[in-house]
Structures are given as structure tokens and as C-alpha cells.
Amino acid sequence: MEGKRKLNCFCLVLLLVLPSLVSAGEKDVLRALEKIKGSAEAGVTYLKYMDLVADAKVEINIYKRAKPQNECFLQEIGASYSFYELAGSQWKLKIDAESEVEQALQAVDRAASLGSLGLFDSGKKRYKSASDKRKRAAKGIQKAWQEGGKRLDEAYKCLAGNGKRKDDKKKKINQ
């Protein structure tokens, strides 16, 4: 947790103290991706989340048209965006699975009221399958958000390292 706090402070300092090193396009992209990250932590609705993902895609496309020189930054924002987009897809799967769970529960209730053991067993299987899908999707959402955040952090490092991650400099020294 302490390391995450330090990285967040580093990102804030980078944007506030070193504005000449960060272009307007880079700031716009970072701001859009940070909105997604913040919304995931704040618990927004699926539709609002997907609007933020679409907004980030627009900012990334505008940035790309300006022919950016920082390949490291471009790679990391692309990866961050892809993970956030994946989280949206997983969220949609979770919503669909929740609907399936509800339908399966209704089928189980109907079968129980009719006294039909065969329909009851079928409804239970549908419920288990949908419930498992929902759990997998929920895990997928969390993992994608986490990875998207990590790649966003790497994008900040790329800006601080003038187009290279600080880790890349260490690798060259050790070679």
C-alpha cells in the first residue's frame, strides 16, 4: 500500500511540477485513463464506465495522430486502455450472467411449485453454470482493472524516463 501511495504521489508531481516534459496530448490521455481508474475504484455504473472507456479511446486516437515520439508511453497507454476495455467486456459478461442466474432461479421456483424433479434438477444446473460465469467475470473485471492501473503507472514512468522506463536504464547498465 505504501508503494502505491508513493507512485500516486510521483504521478501527481510529474503532472504538476514538470509540465514542460508532458505534452498537452499526453496530459489528456493520462487524464482520460485516470478517470477510468478512478471510476473503477468509486463504483460507477456500467454505462458510465463504458462512456469513460470510449472517451479515453478518443484521446488516445487524437494523441496518435500527432505522431508521438515516446514509444514507451504509447505502448503503455495502449496496454492500459486494452485492459480497461477488457474489464468492460467482462462487466458485460457479468451482467448477462446475473440475468441468467435470475432466470434459473425462477425456473427452479416453477419446478418446485409443480413438483417436477427433472425440471428442478435442470434449473439447479443452469443456476450453477450462470453463477460460475458470474464469478469468473467478476474476477476478470478486478484483474483487468488491476493490470490497467499497473500499465498506467508504467506510462508515467515512461514520461519520467524521457521515453524509456527507468528499469530499461538499469538493464543497459547491467548488460
N, C-alpha and C positions, 0 to 999 in steps of 0.2 A: 504494500500500500504506500509506503514511504517513497519508493522508487517511482511509482505512478504520479505521486504528488509533485516530485521534483521534475519529472518530464513535463507535466502540465504547466508548471511554472516556467520551465525552459521555453515551451512553446509560446506562452504569453509574452515573455521577454523578447523572444525573436520577433514577434509581430509588432510589439510596441517600441522597442528600443532600436531595432535595426531596420527601419522601414526602407532605407535606401537599398538594402540587399534583397528585399522581397518586392516583386513587381505587383502592380495592381491586379493583374490576372491571377497571379499566384495567391494573393490575398482572397480574391473572390472564390477561387476553388477551395481554398482552405476553409473559408467561412461556410460554404455550402456543405462541405463534408463534416465540419464541426456541428452544424445544425442537425445533421442526421445522427451523429454520435450522441448529441445532447438529447434528441428526441427519443432515442432508444432508451436512454437512462431515465427519462422523465415519464415514459409510458404513454406516448401519443397513440392515436388510433391508427389502424392500418392505412386508411385512405390518406391521412395527413402524412404518414411516413412515406408512402409512395409518391406523394407530391414533392416531398423534400428530395427523394431519390431522383425524380425527374428534373428538379431544379439543379441538382448537382451535375447531372449529365450535361445540361445546357452550359453550365460554367466550364466544365471540362472541355467541351467541344469548342467553345469560344477561345479558351486558352490554347488549345491545339492549333487553331487557325492562325494564331500569332507566331507560329513556328518557334516554340520554346527551345532553349538551348540546354536546359537542365534535364538530361535524360533520366537521371536518377529520380528526380522529383516526379517527372511524367510517369515513370514506371510505378512508383509507389502510390500516386493518387489514382492511377488506373486500377491497381490491385485493391486499394481501399474501396473504391466505388464498386468494383465487382463483388466484393464481399457484402457490402451493404445492399446491393441489388439481389444477391443470393438470399440474404436474410428476408427480403420482401417476398421472394418466391416461396421460401419456407413458411413464412407467415400465412400466405395464401393457402398452402397445403394444410396448415394447422386449422385455419378457418373451415376449410372443406371437411376435414376430419371431424371437427366438432359438430358439424351438421350431420355427418354420418353417425356419430355417436348418439345424437338425439333421435335420429330415425330408428336406429337399432333398439334404443330403449323403448320407444313407442311400440315397435314390433314385439318385443319381449312382453310388454304390458298387455297387448292384444292377445298374444298367445296364452298368457297366464289366465286371462279372463275367459278365454274359450276352452281352457283345459287341454290345449294341444301341445303335447310334449315335443313333437317333431318341430313345430314352429318355434317353440320356446328355445330349443337347443340351437336352431338356426339363428335366431335373434341374438343369443348369447355369443355365438361365434362372430357374427357381424359386429357386435359391440366390442369384443376383444380386439378384433382386427382394426377397427376405427380408433379405438383407444390407443393401440400401439402406434398407429400412424401419427396420431396427435402428439404423443410423447416424443417420437423421433423428430417431428417437425419442430417442436419446442426446443429440443436440444440443438437442432440445426440452426435455429434463429440465434440462440445465445452464442454458439461457436462462431457463426458468421459475423455477428456484431463484434465479438472479441477480436477476431482476426482483422476486421475492417479498421478497428481502432489501432491495432498494432501497426498496420501498414500506414495509417495516417501519421502516427508517431514517427515512422521511418521517413515519411515525406518531409517532416520538419527537420529531421537530421540531414537530409539531402540539401536543404536550403542552407543550413548552418555550415555544411561542409563544402559549399560552393560547387554543387553538382555531384559530390561524392559523399557517401556515408563516412562518418568518422571511422567506422570499422574498416572501411576499404583502405584508409591510410595505414592502419595498423597492419593489415595483411601485406601491404607493399614493404613495410619496414622489416617484417619477419621473413620475407622471401629472399 
